[in-house]
Amino acid sequence: MSELSKRVAVAVVAIPIVLALVYFGGWFVAIPLAVFAAWGAHEVFRFAREKEVEPIEWVGVSASASFVLVAAWRPVFPEFAPFALAIVMTASVLAALEAMRTRGPEGKPLSAAAVTVFGAIYTGLALGFMPLLLGLPEHQGWTAGAADPLASLYIVALPLVATWVGDASAYFAGTWWGKGRARLAPTISPNKSWVGFWANLAGAAVAGIAWLAVAGARLPDLADAGVLPFALVGAILGFAAVIGDLLESVFKREAGLKDSGGLFPGHGGVLDRIDSLIFTIPASYGLLILLANLP
């Protein structure tokens, strides 16, 4: 199966499932997302093991899932933040104690504890912003204080659409015009070109404008920001997606692995599917709040 066929197959299967879960919201999306976050942390720890570092997996996996579950329980950032800090502190203490107890001076305890906490934050805290995004329309008063599943669906669609359209634009532009051109990060991801990078930003910017055209009527407070700000938001999300992709690529290259895992046969692991979303979901949360509060 070609790379394009793989991308299309993943999109055809994943998009309807994701949209359905997001529409129902609440624990329908939080529980599968927590499982994804925990599995993603497990894959981060796999990278570490390839470099002879043994993380405290039960701590990192539990903390990663906890971020998402607590975000679903307290889907407003000021309420979520103290619990998130408590998870970070608890995971740090437990990882340090377990590293001292079970790893000893020769077992790279500092590296083990650090990777444990990083893996939880990298996957769980990032994906914890999905329930926060879902709650934005209601808690920010964009739906007159009433729950509106479609408004929440539109909000979450912004990072998803910007990421996928930007990625598709980069793929086609890189395939058609990027061969033989300057590489974006040759030591990290040799197939990525600057042509593909700029196409990603352009495609994501167009996705931001298209999102505004579709969702603006349901979210008038956001629509008032105008076309240019949403083009900029799309471009920023496209940039965040590239950073997320490159970061996972450098982790895999360091570990000497082609894929983060084998959960999806022929498509790699969880991190291979959500590496960009780990950055674009939290970024979209901050950008939307910023836009809504523009004078």
C-alpha positions as CSV (number, residue, x, y, z in Angstrom):
1,M,0.0,0.0,0.0
2,S,1.4,3.4,-1.0
3,E,1.9,6.2,1.6
4,L,-1.0,8.1,0.1
5,S,-3.3,5.1,0.4
6,K,-2.3,4.6,4.0
7,R,-3.1,8.2,4.8
8,V,-6.5,8.0,3.1
9,A,-7.4,4.7,4.8
10,V,-6.5,6.2,8.2
11,A,-8.6,9.3,7.5
12,V,-11.6,7.3,6.3
13,V,-11.7,5.2,9.4
14,A,-10.5,7.7,12.0
15,I,-12.4,10.9,11.1
16,P,-16.0,9.5,11.5
17,I,-15.1,7.8,14.8
18,V,-13.4,10.9,16.2
19,L,-16.3,13.2,15.1
20,A,-18.9,10.8,16.7
21,L,-17.0,10.6,20.0
22,V,-16.5,14.4,20.1
23,Y,-20.2,15.0,19.3
24,F,-21.3,12.9,22.3
25,G,-18.5,14.5,24.4
26,G,-18.0,13.9,28.1
27,W,-16.7,10.5,29.1
28,F,-17.4,9.1,25.6
29,V,-14.4,11.0,24.3
30,A,-12.4,11.2,27.6
31,I,-12.1,7.5,28.2
32,P,-10.8,6.5,24.8
33,L,-8.6,9.6,24.8
34,A,-7.1,8.6,28.2
35,V,-6.3,5.2,26.8
36,F,-4.6,6.8,23.8
37,A,-2.6,9.1,26.1
38,A,-1.5,6.2,28.3
39,W,-0.5,4.1,25.3
40,G,1.4,7.1,23.9
41,A,3.3,7.4,27.2
42,H,4.1,3.7,26.9
43,E,5.6,4.3,23.4
44,V,7.7,7.2,24.8
45,F,9.1,4.7,27.4
46,R,9.8,2.3,24.6
47,F,12.1,4.9,23.0
48,A,13.9,5.3,26.4
49,R,14.4,1.6,26.7
50,E,16.2,1.5,23.4
51,K,18.8,3.7,25.0
52,E,19.0,1.6,28.1
53,V,16.9,3.8,30.3
54,E,14.1,2.1,32.3
55,P,11.3,4.5,33.1
56,I,8.9,3.9,36.0
57,E,6.1,2.9,33.6
58,W,3.2,2.5,36.0
59,V,3.7,6.0,37.3
60,G,4.0,7.6,33.8
61,V,1.1,5.7,32.3
62,S,-1.2,6.4,35.2
63,A,-0.3,10.1,35.3
64,S,-0.8,10.4,31.5
65,A,-4.3,9.0,31.7
66,S,-5.1,11.0,34.8
67,F,-4.5,14.3,33.0
68,V,-7.3,13.5,30.5
69,L,-9.7,12.1,33.0
70,V,-9.3,15.1,35.3
71,A,-9.8,17.4,32.4
72,A,-13.1,15.7,31.6
73,W,-14.1,16.0,35.2
74,R,-13.0,19.7,35.5
75,P,-13.2,21.0,31.9
76,V,-12.4,24.6,32.7
77,F,-8.7,25.5,32.8
78,P,-8.7,27.4,36.1
79,E,-10.3,24.4,37.8
80,F,-8.2,21.9,35.9
81,A,-4.8,23.6,36.5
82,P,-4.5,22.8,40.2
83,F,-5.2,19.2,39.7
84,A,-2.8,19.0,36.7
85,L,-0.1,20.5,38.9
86,A,-0.9,18.0,41.6
87,I,-0.5,15.2,39.0
88,V,2.9,16.5,37.9
89,M,4.1,16.8,41.5
90,T,2.8,13.4,42.5
91,A,4.3,11.7,39.4
92,S,7.6,13.4,40.0
93,V,7.8,12.3,43.7
94,L,6.7,8.7,42.9
95,A,9.1,8.5,40.0
96,A,12.0,9.7,42.0
97,L,11.2,7.4,44.9
98,E,10.8,4.4,42.7
99,A,13.9,5.2,40.7
100,M,15.9,5.3,44.0
101,R,14.3,2.1,45.2
102,T,14.5,0.0,42.1
103,R,17.1,1.4,39.9
104,G,20.0,2.4,42.2
105,P,22.9,4.5,41.2
106,E,23.9,2.2,38.3
107,G,20.3,2.2,36.9
108,K,20.3,5.8,35.6
109,P,17.8,6.9,38.2
110,L,17.8,10.6,37.1
111,S,17.1,9.6,33.4
112,A,14.4,7.1,34.5
113,A,12.6,9.6,36.7
114,A,12.9,12.4,34.1
115,V,11.6,10.3,31.2
116,T,8.7,9.1,33.3
117,V,7.4,12.5,34.1
118,F,8.1,13.8,30.6
119,G,6.3,11.0,28.9
120,A,3.2,11.7,31.0
121,I,3.2,15.4,30.3
122,Y,4.1,15.0,26.6
123,T,1.1,12.8,26.0
124,G,-1.4,13.2,28.8
125,L,-1.3,16.9,29.6
126,A,-1.4,17.7,25.9
127,L,-4.4,15.5,25.1
128,G,-6.0,16.8,28.3
129,F,-6.8,19.9,26.4
130,M,-9.3,18.1,24.3
131,P,-12.0,18.0,27.0
132,L,-11.1,21.7,27.8
133,L,-11.6,22.5,24.1
134,L,-15.0,20.8,24.2
135,G,-16.1,22.9,27.1
136,L,-14.9,26.2,25.7
137,P,-18.1,27.3,23.9
138,E,-20.3,26.8,27.0
139,H,-17.9,28.1,29.6
140,Q,-16.8,31.1,27.5
141,G,-20.4,32.0,26.9
142,W,-20.2,31.5,23.1
143,T,-23.5,29.5,23.1
144,A,-25.5,31.7,25.5
145,G,-24.6,29.5,28.4
146,A,-26.3,26.4,26.9
147,A,-24.6,23.2,25.9
148,D,-24.3,22.9,22.2
149,P,-22.7,19.6,20.9
150,L,-22.3,21.0,17.4
151,A,-20.5,24.1,18.7
152,S,-18.1,21.9,20.7
153,L,-17.7,19.7,17.6
154,Y,-16.7,22.7,15.5
155,I,-14.3,23.9,18.1
156,V,-12.4,20.6,18.2
157,A,-12.6,20.4,14.4
158,L,-10.3,23.4,14.1
159,P,-7.0,21.8,15.2
160,L,-8.0,18.5,13.5
161,V,-8.8,20.1,10.2
162,A,-5.8,22.5,10.3
163,T,-3.5,19.6,11.1
164,W,-4.8,17.2,8.5
165,V,-5.2,19.7,5.7
166,G,-1.7,21.1,6.4
167,D,-0.2,17.7,6.4
168,A,-1.9,16.7,3.2
169,S,-0.7,20.0,1.5
170,A,2.8,19.3,2.7
171,Y,2.7,15.7,1.4
172,F,1.5,16.6,-2.1
173,A,3.7,19.7,-2.5
174,G,6.7,17.8,-1.2
175,T,6.0,14.9,-3.5
176,W,5.4,17.0,-6.6
177,W,7.8,19.9,-6.2
178,G,10.0,19.2,-3.2
179,K,12.2,16.5,-4.6
180,G,15.7,17.7,-5.0
181,R,15.0,20.9,-3.1
182,A,16.4,22.0,0.2
183,R,15.6,19.7,3.1
184,L,13.8,21.1,6.1
185,A,15.6,18.9,8.7
186,P,17.8,16.5,6.9
187,T,19.2,14.9,10.0
188,I,15.8,14.3,11.6
189,S,13.4,13.7,8.8
190,P,15.2,13.6,5.4
191,N,11.9,13.4,3.4
192,K,10.7,16.8,4.6
193,S,11.4,19.8,2.4
194,W,11.0,23.5,2.8
195,V,8.5,23.4,-0.1
196,G,6.4,21.0,2.0
197,F,6.8,23.2,5.1
198,W,5.5,26.3,3.4
199,A,2.7,24.3,1.7
200,N,1.7,23.0,5.2
201,L,1.4,26.6,6.5
202,A,-0.6,27.7,3.5
203,G,-2.9,24.7,3.6
204,A,-3.5,25.1,7.3
205,A,-4.2,28.9,6.8
206,V,-6.8,28.0,4.2
207,A,-8.2,25.4,6.6
208,G,-8.6,28.1,9.2
209,I,-10.5,30.3,6.8
210,A,-12.7,27.4,5.7
211,W,-13.4,26.6,9.4
212,L,-14.5,30.2,10.0
213,A,-16.9,30.0,7.0
214,V,-18.5,26.8,8.3
215,A,-18.5,27.5,12.1
216,G,-18.8,31.3,12.2
217,A,-22.6,31.4,12.2
218,R,-22.7,29.1,15.2
219,L,-19.9,30.9,17.0
220,P,-20.5,34.6,16.3
221,D,-18.2,35.8,19.1
222,L,-15.3,34.1,17.4
223,A,-16.4,35.0,13.8
224,D,-16.1,38.7,14.8
225,A,-12.4,38.4,14.8
226,G,-12.4,38.2,11.0
227,V,-10.8,36.2,8.2
228,L,-7.1,37.3,8.6
229,P,-6.8,36.3,12.2
230,F,-8.2,32.9,11.5
231,A,-5.8,32.5,8.5
232,L,-3.0,33.3,11.0
233,V,-4.4,30.9,13.5
234,G,-4.5,28.1,10.9
235,A,-0.8,28.9,9.9
236,I,0.3,28.8,13.5
237,L,-1.4,25.5,14.0
238,G,0.3,24.2,10.8
239,F,3.6,25.3,12.3
240,A,2.8,23.6,15.6
241,A,1.9,20.4,13.7
242,V,5.3,20.4,12.0
243,I,7.1,20.9,15.3
244,G,5.2,18.0,16.8
245,D,6.0,15.7,13.8
246,L,9.7,16.6,13.9
247,L,9.9,16.1,17.7
248,E,8.6,12.6,17.4
249,S,10.8,11.9,14.5
250,V,13.9,12.9,16.5
251,F,12.8,10.6,19.3
252,K,12.5,7.7,16.9
253,R,15.8,8.4,15.2
254,E,17.5,8.6,18.6
255,A,16.0,5.2,19.5
256,G,16.7,3.7,16.1
257,L,13.1,2.9,15.4
258,K,11.0,3.4,12.3
259,D,7.6,3.6,14.1
260,S,6.6,4.4,17.7
261,G,4.8,1.1,17.9
262,G,2.7,-1.5,16.1
263,L,-0.8,-0.8,17.5
264,F,-2.0,0.1,14.0
265,P,-0.6,-2.5,11.5
266,G,1.0,-0.7,8.6
267,H,0.6,2.7,10.2
268,G,2.8,2.6,13.3
269,G,1.8,3.4,16.8
270,V,-0.3,6.0,18.7
271,L,2.4,8.6,18.6
272,D,2.7,8.2,14.9
273,R,-0.9,9.2,14.6
274,I,-1.1,12.0,17.2
275,D,2.4,13.5,17.2
276,S,1.1,16.7,15.5
277,L,-2.1,16.9,17.6
278,I,-0.1,16.8,20.8
279,F,0.9,20.4,19.8
280,T,-2.0,21.7,17.9
281,I,-4.7,20.8,20.4
282,P,-3.2,22.9,23.3
283,A,-2.2,25.6,20.8
284,S,-5.8,25.9,19.5
285,Y,-7.1,26.3,23.0
286,G,-4.9,29.3,23.8
287,L,-5.4,30.9,20.3
288,L,-9.2,30.7,20.5
289,I,-9.3,32.3,23.9
290,L,-7.0,35.0,22.6
291,L,-9.2,35.7,19.6
292,A,-12.4,35.8,21.6
293,N,-10.8,38.5,23.9
294,L,-9.5,40.7,21.1
295,P,-10.9,44.3,21.4
